[in-house]
Amino acid sequence: MQTATINIAIDGYSSCGKGTLAKFLAKHLGYKFIDSGAMYRAVTLHAMRSGADVEQAEQVVQLLHDIHIDFIKNIQTGRFDIALNHENVESEIRTLEVASKVSQVARIPEVRRFLVAMQQQIAANKGVVMDGRDIGTVVLPDAELKIFMTASPEVRAERRLQELLSSGASTTFDEVLDNLKSRDHIDSTRADSPLTLTDSYRVIDNSAMGIAEQNALALQWVDALRLSN
């Protein structure tokens, strides 16, 4: 039986495993994975490098015409890394310093419009798995499958802490937890495209769920939708 090619939107809080699930689904289905959060981090990194004050929106907006973002295949990992002005910045955008500023940049309306237009163009031909904060509500409102991911702040902080420590960063659980809670508040209360759970989403709370169980559940939804579309 022939199956349809669909778009998959994955939204949710920081460090809920959105990227892990999105990468799995993209690889399993042969779809393109787009990490929208990495795009906002790339803009944030560019602003920091340029000496802009991310609290001053106009300073960030003035830099947008200097930004080119694309995804390049990493030969060693087989994954697609983000490139800022043709430079692979996948590792640099994952630092706690960038993480502490990205929510301020992401709430700037001009930045959101700039990146949303780019994301919609990428997804126009279907076969895309995209994760972020407003993918199913703003970027891809017509996505055939929308998944909202959540987990307790403490579980998410521990996961993020281990990622940072493994990359050589020096930080503490409390610092990471405070950063996550701050980002949650900003992402959920910003005036432009806040993180919002609507009835169109299917919810995965993976506080006590393993990756294999999470992946299997998502695949059940994908298979059912691809047969029905």
N, C-alpha and C positions, 0 to 999 in steps of 0.2 A: 504494500500500500504506500502511495506517495505521501510524503509529509511536507508540511509548509515550512518556509523559512520565516522566522519570527524575530522580533526584537525583545530583549529582556532587560528590564530596568531593576536595579537593586539599590535600594536606599536604606538609610539607617544611621545609627550613631557611630561615632568614631571608635575604631578598634573592636568592631563587632564581627570582623571576618568577612566583610563585604567583598574585599579584593580576592580573598582566598576562594570564596564561592564563585565569584565572577570568572576568575582565571580557570577554575575547574570546568565550568560550564562551557566557556569559550573553547577550551582545548578539546573537550569531549564532543562538542557539536561541530567543531571546525569553524567557529564564528570568530569575529574580531573582538578583542577585549579592549575597552576604552576606560581608563581610570580617570574619571573626571576630577577627582580630588587632586590627582597629581598635576592636572592642568592649573588648578588654583594655586597649588604649591609652587609651580614654576613661575607664575606671575608674581607671587610673593617673594620668591628668591630673586627675581629680576629687580623688584623694587628695593629689596635690601641691598643688593649689590650696587644699585644706582644711588644709594644714600637717601632714598625717599622715606618720609615718615608715613608709615602705613595707617596712622590715625588721621592723616590728612588726605581725604579721598582724591582731591584734585591733583595731588602730587603723583599718585598711582595712575590715575586716568591719563595723564600726560605721557606716560611711558608705554601705553598700549600699542601705539603705532610702531614701536621698536621691537615688538615681541613676535617671534615665529615659533609655534609649537607643533611638533609632530611626534610620532612614535616610531622608533627604530628597533629592528630585531636584534637582540643580544645573541650573538653566535654561541656564546658559552652556555647560557641558560635556556635559550630557545624562546624566551619571553620577549615582549615588546617593552622597551624602556622609553621613558620620555626624554625628548631632546628640546632644549631651550636654545633657540638661535643656532641649531645644528650641533650643540654640545650635549652629550649625555650627562644629565644631572640627576639620574635616578637615585643615587646615594645621597647627594647633597640636599635634596628636597625632603628627605626623611628625618632630618635632624629635629631635635626638640625646639631649637631656635626658630626654625621655619614653622613648626607646628604651633608655636605660641602666637604667631602673627597671622596665620592663614585665614582664620575666621573673620578677622577685621577686614582683610582684603576681599574675601568672598561675599561680604555683605554690601559691597559697593555696586550699585545698580549697573553702572557702565561696564564694570568688569564682568558681571554676570551676563549681560547682553552679548558682550564680545565673545565669551566662551560658549554660551548656549548656541549661538549661531554656528560656531565651529563644530560643536558636538552634533547638532541636527544635520549638518551637511554630511558628516561621517556616517550617520545612521540611515540616511535616506534610502539606501538600497537594501535594507534589512540585513539580517545575519550579524547583529551586533549585541554584545553584552556590555552594558555600561553601569557603573556603580557611582554613587555619590550621595547627595542630600535631597536633590529635587528632580531626579531623573524622571520618575513616574508622574510627577505633578506638573513639571514645567518643560523639561527638555524633550522627553518622549511620552507625552500624555496618552498616545495611542499605542504604546507598547503592549504586545499581546500578553506578556507576563510581567507582573510587578511584584517584587518581593521586598518586604520591609524587615530589616534585621535589627535585633536588639539583644542586650545582655546587661547584667547588673554592672554599675560603674566599677565596683571592686574587681570583678572578673576581667573587665576590659583593661583596667589599669595594670593588672598583673601581666596580661598578655603583651601589652605595649611595653612595659618595663623590660620584659625578657627580650623583646626585639631590639630595644635600644642598647641594652647591655651586651648583646651578642654582636652588635655593630661597633662596640668600643666606646659607646657614650657613657658619661658619668652622670648619673641621676639617681633619684630615690623614688620609692613607691608613692610617697605623699606628693612629691612634685608632679609625677605623672597623673595621679588621681585628680589633683587640683586643676591641672591643664585640661583633662578630659571634661570635668564638670563645667569649667568655664566655656569650653567649646560647645558643649551640649546646650548651655544656656543661650549663647550667641546664635547658634545654628537654629534653635527652635523659636527664638523671639525676634529675629531680624525682620524688618519690614518687607524686604524683597525676597520672595521665594523661600520662606522658612521650611525647615524640615517638618513635614506634616504626614501623619498616618491617616489615610483615607480608607473608605470601604473597598476601594479597587485593589488594595494590596493583599497578598497572602503573607502572613507573619511567621518569622522564624526567631524564636528566643533560644539562643544557643548557650545560655548561662551554664547549663549542665548537659549540653549535647555535643557529642564528638563530631569531628569533621566528616567522617564516613556517613554517619546518620544524617547530618545536614545535607550532604551532597545527594544522598539517595532520595530524600524528601523532595528536594528541588527538581531532580530529574523526573520524578513521578509527575510533577506539575508540567514540566516542559513536554514530556512525551504525550500527555493527554491533550495539551493545547495544540501541538504540531499536527496531531491527527484530526482535530476538530476544525482547524482553520483551512 
